[in-house]
Amino acid sequence: MEREILFTGIGGQGVQLAANVLAHAALAEGRDVQLFGSYGGMMRGGNTDATLVVADEPIEAPPTVGAAWAAVLMHPDYAAPVLDRVRGGGLVLRNTGVWDAPLGRGEVEVVDLDAAGIAAAAGHVMAGAMVMLGALCALSGLVRSDALEAGVRASVPPYRRQHLELNDRALAAGATAVAGVTAAPDHRAWASNELRSGRQ
């Protein structure tokens, strides 16, 4: 079984870091992962996307994903092509801190979160992508919270280690924000989220 997750936003929102954290978290749980990140012409303010495929068996094809199981939308700019690739019935998390206009995809389940506001309450507005990641994993069971914390430590560079606890708090805040939301059965990532022994 494979789960395809698309992330989109603008440079500076932490999209690539969130995707890397999820990739390392899934690896920590013994799953196979492929990750592809892309940037626009500007490091800040330009488009930034990431495609992640997580599987419980070896992935044999690169993550050129035509249809995805879930998406995290951090900003409306450049989001339309990503949203179009989410399968009918898929799960979409949207950052309402920057937009709340209709998405035009009535056949997907949309969970709205003010990621920046929640992140600010957790310590810093720039941790919004971590809030969304924590919410996604809490809703879907894609990876466990301890694996996400391990993913943070594997992804944050040495010169930013002072932000480890902030990222942990943002992940937890995202999970708390969706504690009362019941995701559809199709949005549960795996039948079981036990550690897969013998896989590195």
C-alpha positions as CSV (number, residue, x, y, z in Angstrom):
1,M,0.0,0.0,0.0
2,E,1.3,3.5,-0.9
3,R,0.2,6.8,0.4
4,E,0.9,9.9,-1.7
5,I,1.1,13.3,0.1
6,L,1.5,16.6,-1.7
7,F,2.7,19.8,0.1
8,T,2.5,23.2,-1.4
9,G,3.2,26.8,-0.3
10,I,5.5,29.7,-0.9
11,G,9.2,29.8,0.0
12,G,9.8,30.5,3.7
13,Q,6.7,28.6,5.0
14,G,8.6,25.5,5.9
15,V,7.1,23.2,3.3
16,Q,10.4,21.4,2.5
17,L,11.2,21.0,6.1
18,A,7.8,19.5,6.9
19,A,8.1,17.0,4.0
20,N,11.6,16.0,5.2
21,V,10.4,15.5,8.7
22,L,7.6,13.3,7.5
23,A,10.0,11.3,5.3
24,H,12.4,10.7,8.2
25,A,9.5,9.8,10.5
26,A,8.2,7.2,8.1
27,L,11.7,5.8,7.7
28,A,12.0,5.6,11.5
29,E,8.8,3.4,11.5
30,G,10.4,1.1,8.9
31,R,8.4,2.2,5.8
32,D,9.8,2.9,2.4
33,V,9.8,6.5,1.3
34,Q,10.5,8.6,-1.8
35,L,10.6,12.4,-1.6
36,F,10.8,15.0,-4.4
37,G,11.0,18.7,-3.6
38,S,10.7,21.5,-6.1
39,Y,11.2,25.3,-5.9
40,G,10.3,28.2,-8.1
41,G,12.6,31.0,-9.1
42,M,12.7,32.6,-5.7
43,M,13.8,31.1,-2.4
44,R,11.2,33.2,-0.5
45,G,7.8,34.1,-1.9
46,G,8.1,31.8,-4.9
47,N,6.3,28.5,-5.2
48,T,7.6,25.5,-3.3
49,D,6.2,22.0,-3.5
50,A,7.0,18.6,-2.2
51,T,5.7,15.1,-3.2
52,L,6.1,12.3,-0.7
53,V,5.3,8.6,-1.3
54,V,5.2,6.4,1.8
55,A,4.7,2.6,1.4
56,D,4.7,-0.5,3.4
57,E,6.7,-2.3,0.7
58,P,9.6,-1.2,-1.6
59,I,8.7,1.7,-3.9
60,E,9.8,0.8,-7.4
61,A,8.9,4.0,-9.3
62,P,9.9,7.6,-8.6
63,P,7.4,9.9,-7.0
64,T,5.9,11.3,-10.1
65,V,2.4,11.3,-8.7
66,G,-0.6,12.0,-10.9
67,A,-3.2,11.4,-8.2
68,A,-2.6,11.8,-4.4
69,W,-4.2,10.5,-1.2
70,A,-3.7,13.8,0.7
71,A,-2.5,17.3,0.4
72,V,-1.3,20.1,2.7
73,L,-2.0,23.6,1.3
74,M,-0.1,26.3,3.0
75,H,-0.8,29.2,0.6
76,P,-3.3,29.8,-2.2
77,D,-0.7,30.8,-4.7
78,Y,0.3,27.8,-6.9
79,A,-2.1,25.5,-4.9
80,A,-4.6,24.9,-7.7
81,P,-2.5,22.3,-9.6
82,V,-1.8,20.5,-6.4
83,L,-5.4,20.4,-5.4
84,D,-6.4,19.1,-8.8
85,R,-4.2,16.0,-8.2
86,V,-6.0,14.9,-5.0
87,R,-8.2,11.9,-5.6
88,G,-11.9,12.2,-5.1
89,G,-12.5,11.5,-1.4
90,G,-9.0,12.5,-0.5
91,L,-7.9,14.5,2.5
92,V,-6.9,18.2,2.2
93,L,-5.5,20.3,5.0
94,R,-5.8,24.1,4.3
95,N,-4.1,27.0,6.1
96,T,-6.9,29.4,6.6
97,G,-4.5,32.0,8.1
98,V,-3.9,33.1,4.5
99,W,-7.1,32.3,2.6
100,D,-10.6,30.9,3.1
101,A,-12.1,31.2,-0.3
102,P,-13.9,28.1,-1.6
103,L,-11.6,25.5,-2.9
104,G,-13.8,24.3,-5.7
105,R,-13.3,20.6,-4.9
106,G,-16.4,19.4,-3.2
107,E,-15.5,15.8,-3.5
108,V,-12.5,16.0,-1.1
109,E,-12.6,16.3,2.7
110,V,-11.2,19.7,3.7
111,V,-9.8,20.3,7.2
112,D,-9.3,24.0,7.8
113,L,-6.7,25.2,10.3
114,D,-5.2,28.6,11.1
115,A,-1.7,27.2,11.0
116,A,0.1,30.5,11.6
117,G,-2.1,31.4,14.5
118,I,-1.7,28.0,16.1
119,A,2.0,28.1,15.5
120,A,2.2,31.6,17.0
121,A,0.5,30.3,20.2
122,A,3.0,27.4,20.2
123,G,6.0,29.8,20.0
124,H,6.5,31.2,16.5
125,V,4.4,31.9,13.5
126,M,7.0,30.3,11.2
127,A,6.2,26.8,12.5
128,G,2.9,26.7,10.6
129,A,3.9,23.8,8.4
130,M,4.7,21.8,11.5
131,V,1.2,22.5,12.8
132,M,-0.3,21.1,9.6
133,L,2.0,18.1,9.6
134,G,1.0,17.3,13.2
135,A,-2.7,17.6,12.3
136,L,-2.3,15.4,9.2
137,C,-0.6,12.6,11.1
138,A,-3.1,12.8,14.0
139,L,-6.0,12.6,11.6
140,S,-4.6,9.8,9.4
141,G,-2.2,7.8,11.6
142,L,0.4,8.1,8.9
143,V,3.2,8.1,11.5
144,R,3.2,8.3,15.3
145,S,4.1,11.4,17.3
146,D,7.4,9.9,18.6
147,A,8.4,9.2,15.0
148,L,7.7,12.8,14.0
149,E,9.9,14.0,16.9
150,A,12.7,11.7,15.6
151,G,12.1,13.1,12.1
152,V,12.6,16.7,13.4
153,R,15.9,15.7,14.9
154,A,17.0,14.1,11.7
155,S,15.9,17.0,9.5
156,V,16.8,20.2,11.4
157,P,20.4,21.3,10.6
158,P,22.9,21.8,13.5
159,Y,22.8,25.6,13.2
160,R,19.0,25.5,13.9
161,R,19.0,23.1,16.8
162,Q,17.6,25.8,19.1
163,H,14.3,25.3,17.3
164,L,13.8,21.6,18.1
165,E,11.4,22.2,21.0
166,L,9.4,24.8,19.0
167,N,8.9,22.2,16.2
168,D,7.8,19.6,18.8
169,R,5.3,22.0,20.3
170,A,4.0,22.9,16.8
171,L,3.5,19.3,15.9
172,A,1.6,18.7,19.2
173,A,-0.5,21.8,18.7
174,G,-1.5,20.6,15.3
175,A,-2.6,17.2,16.7
176,T,-4.5,18.9,19.4
177,A,-6.3,21.2,17.0
178,V,-7.9,18.2,15.2
179,A,-8.5,16.2,18.3
180,G,-12.3,16.5,17.8
181,V,-12.2,15.8,14.1
182,T,-13.2,12.3,12.9
183,A,-11.5,11.5,9.6
184,A,-13.2,9.2,7.1
185,P,-12.0,5.6,7.2
186,D,-10.3,6.0,3.9
187,H,-8.1,8.7,5.5
188,R,-6.6,6.3,7.9
189,A,-3.2,5.5,6.4
190,W,-2.7,1.9,7.6
191,A,-4.7,-0.9,9.1
192,S,-2.0,-0.9,11.8
193,N,0.7,1.6,12.7
194,E,3.0,-0.8,14.5
195,L,6.7,-0.5,14.0
196,R,7.9,-2.7,11.0
197,S,10.8,-4.7,12.3
198,G,13.7,-5.6,10.2
199,R,13.3,-2.7,7.8
200,Q,15.9,0.1,7.7
